[in-house]
């Protein structure tokens, strides 16, 4: 393997008995048992036990000086552990190394936390990330991430996709989040932008005849962060020509099925089920439903239009309102405190309250129900709700009544919360394609149309005039891959004709002058024989997070940022020097102080 080591520690086993080996690694722990010293040496592949006997005084004396996290090179012989001392929980548990020579390659101060400790603050882990990455769970995640990337590359390489790099310093374009800007020294007063995605460049590659492209690429977005967001993240970016959306989705299904089988030995369904955006929003309140949770939203607005309770009646009559019910099987066991906690939870999504009905004994009709809102509901409404929701004894029915946006977000989030709190998940993996997204959504604040995905997504109509006549009803040729309620990737067939691209820009309120300034290179390229094309981009960090069972993408990235987009390890971002600022023609404004 090298002049310093012949094997990794964690790869030694009974097949190496009586072999002379050389290993390198970190001291996981050192134990002195009545004159015999045991050292557990650790590398990325695992641990192995090394024994130092006082009969070999030279190596024994060195071993006496060793402490945790010292870096050692050890030469010795593999032997079987004495009967009764085997450790079946370790891959190396049948054997040990009789240490003959040991060299301290480097000493170590006491680390800020124990490597085998679990309860460590994230701030401490990020500040000393190089030590955190020594921990076996983190090393296993990084190794699995590399394996996942290798498998994805192999799949795409085998199908004729070309790995092509696109620029990191590029032009600022509207992608839905703020750009990170980079000032240019050679063009004073002008700026590059770090790419939010390689979207336009991969489309240009299709126009260049590259036909099939992919790239594992870093992307940058200056946006508010959540558990599955980072200011810089990794994307598997894919684009192909002369395939429609069904053919693109079929290839991506094969890729994911192969990946899960190879890495986790999991059989995913093939093909994946499909659901329209409209159905997902109606049944689950979100466009990325977690199908492992057997709870659904049920619309009851038609039953509430004539009730005296305005909280229900007003949104039931409003075309932009929504009234829904969410039945929780055996939810009658929830206490009032539990319900109050869920009421507080949905308030984060704009809900003003959370009405409910407890179904104690359905055979008794109204007398078998318990709720502060029953007095406002006529018998026919109550009967309709019970029938439509399929309620049974012991169930609890929650209600949402507000604008469609608030109700969908609030009850959609409540559905997920209840599914996890009540252990309702029906299986480990549920993939899904969500299709038929609206082409546009209305920004009421600015009174204009905005693209639901991005402005290069093709509508399901080839006629610009038809799109212009009824943009609110237009559907796009977009598709999102969802797994367990997480969007793994999103893509679409792209606009490949100049007239349609111009029509979409016009509907989005982008003037010809602005379009020419920001996208002139794309509009020009569309004139020179652009093929039909489409693609998709997967969040690699999210994919790895799901596959390893981590709670945050920070746990599967080597050097992530904090929630405030800072690096505790390097103390970035940090001030630039006066000389650098002068070269860039930048003068900082004085900070405002009270």
Secondary structure as GFF3:
##gff-version 3
##sequence-region A 1 594
A	DSSP	three_ten_helix	9	11	.	.	.	ID=ss1
A	DSSP	three_ten_helix	14	16	.	.	.	ID=ss2
A	DSSP	beta_strand	20	33	.	.	.	ID=ss3
A	DSSP	beta_strand	36	43	.	.	.	ID=ss4
A	DSSP	beta_strand	46	52	.	.	.	ID=ss5
A	DSSP	alpha_helix	57	65	.	.	.	ID=ss6
A	DSSP	beta_strand	71	80	.	.	.	ID=ss7
A	DSSP	beta_strand	95	106	.	.	.	ID=ss8
A	DSSP	alpha_helix	122	127	.	.	.	ID=ss9
A	DSSP	alpha_helix	129	132	.	.	.	ID=ss10
A	DSSP	alpha_helix	136	158	.	.	.	ID=ss11
A	DSSP	beta_strand	162	163	.	.	.	ID=ss12
A	DSSP	beta_strand	169	170	.	.	.	ID=ss13
A	DSSP	beta_strand	181	183	.	.	.	ID=ss14
A	DSSP	beta_strand	191	194	.	.	.	ID=ss15
A	DSSP	alpha_helix	199	207	.	.	.	ID=ss16
A	DSSP	beta_strand	212	220	.	.	.	ID=ss17
A	DSSP	beta_strand	232	241	.	.	.	ID=ss18
A	DSSP	alpha_helix	245	264	.	.	.	ID=ss19
A	DSSP	beta_strand	274	276	.	.	.	ID=ss20
A	DSSP	alpha_helix	277	284	.	.	.	ID=ss21
A	DSSP	beta_strand	297	299	.	.	.	ID=ss22
A	DSSP	alpha_helix	301	304	.	.	.	ID=ss23
A	DSSP	alpha_helix	310	317	.	.	.	ID=ss24
A	DSSP	beta_strand	321	328	.	.	.	ID=ss25
A	DSSP	three_ten_helix	331	333	.	.	.	ID=ss26
A	DSSP	alpha_helix	336	347	.	.	.	ID=ss27
A	DSSP	beta_strand	355	359	.	.	.	ID=ss28
A	DSSP	three_ten_helix	362	368	.	.	.	ID=ss29
A	DSSP	beta_strand	369	370	.	.	.	ID=ss30
A	DSSP	three_ten_helix	374	376	.	.	.	ID=ss31
A	DSSP	alpha_helix	379	389	.	.	.	ID=ss32
A	DSSP	beta_strand	396	403	.	.	.	ID=ss33
A	DSSP	alpha_helix	404	421	.	.	.	ID=ss34
A	DSSP	beta_strand	431	435	.	.	.	ID=ss35
A	DSSP	beta_strand	440	443	.	.	.	ID=ss36
A	DSSP	beta_strand	448	451	.	.	.	ID=ss37
A	DSSP	alpha_helix	464	469	.	.	.	ID=ss38
A	DSSP	three_ten_helix	471	473	.	.	.	ID=ss39
A	DSSP	beta_strand	478	483	.	.	.	ID=ss40
A	DSSP	beta_strand	486	493	.	.	.	ID=ss41
A	DSSP	alpha_helix	498	507	.	.	.	ID=ss42
A	DSSP	alpha_helix	512	526	.	.	.	ID=ss43
A	DSSP	beta_strand	533	539	.	.	.	ID=ss44
A	DSSP	alpha_helix	540	548	.	.	.	ID=ss45
A	DSSP	three_ten_helix	553	556	.	.	.	ID=ss46
A	DSSP	alpha_helix	578	584	.	.	.	ID=ss47
###
